[in-house]
Amino acid sequence: MSNCDVIIVGTGPGGATVARELARRGKKVVMVEWGPGGPVRGSIGQYVSELLVPGKSLLITHGLLSMVRGITAGGSSMFYYGTCFPVPLDMLKSYGVDIRDEVEEARRELPIAPLKDEMFTPMARRIQEGARQAGFKWDRLEKFMYQDRWKPGMPFGYYGDRNAVKWSARMYVDEAVSLGAVLVDRAKVRRVIVENGKATGVEYRSAGRSCTISAPVVVVAAGGIGTPVILRNSGIQEAGFDFFFDPLVTVAGTMGDVKTGNAEIPMSAGTLLEEEGYMMTDLPLSRLTHFLFTGQVLRLHRLLSFRSTARIMIKARDALGGRITDRGGVRKHLSQEDRDKLHHGCQNATKILRAAGAKDIYPTWTFAAHPGGTVKIGQLVDSTLKTRVDNLYVCDCSVIPEAWGLPPTLTIIGLGKYLARHLSGEKGRLPPPETATRQP
Ligand SMILES: Cc1cc2nc3c(=O)[nH]c(=O)nc-3n(C[C@H](O)[C@H](O)[C@H](O)COP(=O)(O)OP(=O)(O)OC[C@H]3O[C@@H](n4cnc5c(N)ncnc54)[C@H](O)[C@@H]3O)c2cc1C
């Protein structure tokens, strides 16, 4: 570790992609990860300990909106729903960040495709029929899934996918390690060490001890919440303000003649209502999450009707606002406009479920997902993803400069490839510096 070229903090889609790309180019990489890097068991115990620990992976705002993030090697992608949405190429390009080639490369390498017929289940089909009957364009969505590894009845991997059908950033972490990168897990980074305006390493805590590692380049990729906390501790106090968190609500109903189960694949089809500012998809849940969502709105008589529940998710593009606290708490209220979008979505989801034949339809609590925009391109990082501190870069959901309301994994992977190319000196395609500071 004493000779490493680059330290990468965090191993979600952002950090893992940079690590894998740099390791493939022969760089000596050290990944420092707060969560554990052990095997994926796909158990409820692992799920709870890596995604649902209050104050660590489960964060609750003052308005009682809860938000989860995976604190584990692979980050939130260990528990995500594996849906691939288009990348906001034009928006990023207007800030001097052109990742078109990187996204195409990622598309060639990753298993991205709509579900094949056998994986598109009767419940998802019924919701699709209801949506089309109610007048919505409701198409299959692209998924990050190795569909050739899938077998009928295989659980989706809500609690982590031990069958490795769902792509996760852990696969890139493993690949980086196989190419010589080092993973230091269970190590929480507190700050980047800055000397004479240059990043020279990181300070982290592991097993109750404070440790440091040095390297000429540091990439912080601790996610939309973790990254601003580390940057503030490193002297960049403006990080962590005016962010988005893509609020969501689900609408559930009881279906008499179609059953669901742990093998149901979430977000297999849906629609994007761009002008209205929200999207809708089918959203079957794990048994545990069904229990939590249903209990939260006191539909106690529905707690045990997991198998007959049809569910639609509405996810909105929210206005930027709020702040991350110095300890990583989330402070943000939904605006009236955001609430109106979710309300409108609930009305449409109710129409769809009715058309699909569901009864006893009700909305659940509002949640938040995908926190980002806390270290925006054009404000706190330039078009090479560099902060004002020399040799200190950021590469995760934090850098996305505007809210666009869609799940961002492919975008983050594209940014990871882009940064790796820059750090490897393949700079030919980067824009001139004057386009690097556009304000939103
Ligand atoms: C339930 C769920 C479903 C989702 N479904 C989808 C989907 O279908 N499609 C999609 O595109 N997106 C989906 N997402 C969102 C997607 O998973 C995230 O947007 C993505 O993982 C963000 O990547 P990231 O690299 O920015 O951060 P993260 O994945 O959050 O990774 C950050 C990493 O940093 C580590 N870390 C944090 N703080 C520190 C620290 N101080 N020191 C060291 N390490 C630290 C964390 O442990 C983690 O490994 C979903 C998310 C959830 C929670």
The ligand as an SDF file (V2000), in Angstrom:
LIG
                    3D

 53 58  0  0  0  0  0  0  0  0999 V2000
  -33.2600   -0.2140   -2.8330 C   0  0  0  0  0  0  0  0  0  0  0  0
  -32.5570    0.5090   -3.9430 C   0  0  0  0  0  0  0  0  0  0  0  0
  -32.9140    0.2570   -5.2650 C   0  0  0  0  0  0  0  0  0  0  0  0
  -32.2410    0.9200   -6.3080 C   0  0  0  0  0  0  0  0  0  0  0  0
  -32.5450    0.5890   -7.5930 N   0  0  0  0  0  0  0  0  0  0  0  0
  -31.8540    1.1660   -8.6040 C   0  0  0  0  0  0  0  0  0  0  0  0
  -32.0920    0.7830   -9.9510 C   0  0  0  0  0  0  0  0  0  0  0  0
  -32.9320   -0.0620  -10.2420 O   0  0  0  0  0  0  0  0  0  0  0  0
  -31.3520    1.3850  -10.9190 N   0  0  0  0  0  0  0  0  0  0  0  0
  -30.4050    2.3370  -10.6430 C   0  0  0  0  0  0  0  0  0  0  0  0
  -29.7740    2.8600  -11.5660 O   0  0  0  0  0  0  0  0  0  0  0  0
  -30.1750    2.7150   -9.3690 N   0  0  0  0  0  0  0  0  0  0  0  0
  -30.8560    2.1540   -8.3510 C   0  0  0  0  0  0  0  0  0  0  0  0
  -30.5880    2.5010   -7.0590 N   0  0  0  0  0  0  0  0  0  0  0  0
  -29.6060    3.5640   -6.8220 C   0  0  0  0  0  0  0  0  0  0  0  0
  -28.1690    3.1040   -6.9750 C   0  0  0  0  0  0  0  0  0  0  0  0
  -27.9340    1.9400   -6.2440 O   0  0  0  0  0  0  0  0  0  0  0  0
  -27.2820    4.2490   -6.4800 C   0  0  0  0  0  0  0  0  0  0  0  0
  -27.6380    5.4320   -7.1730 O   0  0  0  0  0  0  0  0  0  0  0  0
  -25.8170    3.9600   -6.7240 C   0  0  0  0  0  0  0  0  0  0  0  0
  -25.4110    2.8080   -6.0250 O   0  0  0  0  0  0  0  0  0  0  0  0
  -24.9870    5.1440   -6.2710 C   0  0  0  0  0  0  0  0  0  0  0  0
  -23.6240    4.8590   -6.5060 O   0  0  0  0  0  0  0  0  0  0  0  0
  -22.4920    5.7170   -5.7780 P   0  0  0  0  0  0  0  0  0  0  0  0
  -21.2060    5.1800   -6.2400 O   0  0  0  0  0  0  0  0  0  0  0  0
  -22.8040    7.1610   -5.9680 O   0  0  0  0  0  0  0  0  0  0  0  0
  -22.6920    5.4750   -4.2150 O   0  0  0  0  0  0  0  0  0  0  0  0
  -23.0000    4.2230   -3.3030 P   0  0  0  0  0  0  0  0  0  0  0  0
  -23.5310    3.0740   -4.0540 O   0  0  0  0  0  0  0  0  0  0  0  0
  -23.8080    4.7610   -2.1610 O   0  0  0  0  0  0  0  0  0  0  0  0
  -21.5500    3.8190   -2.7660 O   0  0  0  0  0  0  0  0  0  0  0  0
  -20.8590    4.5840   -1.8190 C   0  0  0  0  0  0  0  0  0  0  0  0
  -19.8550    3.6860   -1.1170 C   0  0  0  0  0  0  0  0  0  0  0  0
  -19.0730    4.4730   -0.2220 O   0  0  0  0  0  0  0  0  0  0  0  0
  -18.9430    3.8080    1.0270 C   0  0  0  0  0  0  0  0  0  0  0  0
  -18.7320    4.8520    2.0390 N   0  0  0  0  0  0  0  0  0  0  0  0
  -19.5930    5.7910    2.4790 C   0  0  0  0  0  0  0  0  0  0  0  0
  -18.9960    6.5890    3.3780 N   0  0  0  0  0  0  0  0  0  0  0  0
  -17.7190    6.1410    3.5160 C   0  0  0  0  0  0  0  0  0  0  0  0
  -16.5980    6.5300    4.3140 C   0  0  0  0  0  0  0  0  0  0  0  0
  -16.6720    7.5680    5.1550 N   0  0  0  0  0  0  0  0  0  0  0  0
  -15.4490    5.8370    4.2110 N   0  0  0  0  0  0  0  0  0  0  0  0
  -15.3400    4.7700    3.3540 C   0  0  0  0  0  0  0  0  0  0  0  0
  -16.3750    4.3570    2.5800 N   0  0  0  0  0  0  0  0  0  0  0  0
  -17.5420    5.0340    2.6560 C   0  0  0  0  0  0  0  0  0  0  0  0
  -20.2540    3.0390    1.1710 C   0  0  0  0  0  0  0  0  0  0  0  0
  -20.1320    1.9570    2.0650 O   0  0  0  0  0  0  0  0  0  0  0  0
  -20.4810    2.5820   -0.2700 C   0  0  0  0  0  0  0  0  0  0  0  0
  -19.8080    1.3810   -0.5470 O   0  0  0  0  0  0  0  0  0  0  0  0
  -31.2350    1.8710   -6.0010 C   0  0  0  0  0  0  0  0  0  0  0  0
  -30.8840    2.1350   -4.6820 C   0  0  0  0  0  0  0  0  0  0  0  0
  -31.5260    1.4540   -3.6490 C   0  0  0  0  0  0  0  0  0  0  0  0
  -31.0990    1.7510   -2.2370 C   0  0  0  0  0  0  0  0  0  0  0  0
  1  2  1  0
  2  3  1  0
  2 52  2  0
  3  4  2  0
  4  5  1  0
  4 50  1  0
  5  6  2  0
  6  7  1  0
  6 13  1  0
  7  8  2  0
  7  9  1  0
  9 10  1  0
 10 11  2  0
 10 12  1  0
 12 13  2  0
 13 14  1  0
 14 15  1  0
 14 50  1  0
 15 16  1  0
 16 17  1  0
 16 18  1  0
 18 19  1  0
 18 20  1  0
 20 21  1  0
 20 22  1  0
 22 23  1  0
 23 24  1  0
 24 25  2  0
 24 26  1  0
 24 27  1  0
 27 28  1  0
 28 29  2  0
 28 30  1  0
 28 31  1  0
 31 32  1  0
 32 33  1  0
 33 34  1  0
 33 48  1  0
 34 35  1  0
 35 36  1  0
 35 46  1  0
 36 37  1  0
 36 45  1  0
 37 38  2  0
 38 39  1  0
 39 40  1  0
 39 45  2  0
 40 41  1  0
 40 42  2  0
 42 43  1  0
 43 44  2  0
 44 45  1  0
 46 47  1  0
 46 48  1  0
 48 49  1  0
 50 51  2  0
 51 52  1  0
 52 53  1  0
M  END
$$$$
